[in-house]
């Protein structure tokens, strides 16, 4: 469901920022909370992002 264009936008964001949060996705990409969560979960599952931090406030890093 997430296009390669969207994937490249997230990677581009992470080249200038250390990490990304759900709130960042909502604000920068105009997503609703549920869509942002699904997106982060999807990219974590396929190995593009790595989730770290507390369960209630995780941050996501580009998986090296």
Secondary structure, 3 states (H helix, E strand, C coil): CCCHHHHHHHHHHHHHCCCECHHHHHHHHCCCHHHHHHHHHHHHHCCCEEEECCCCCCEEEECC
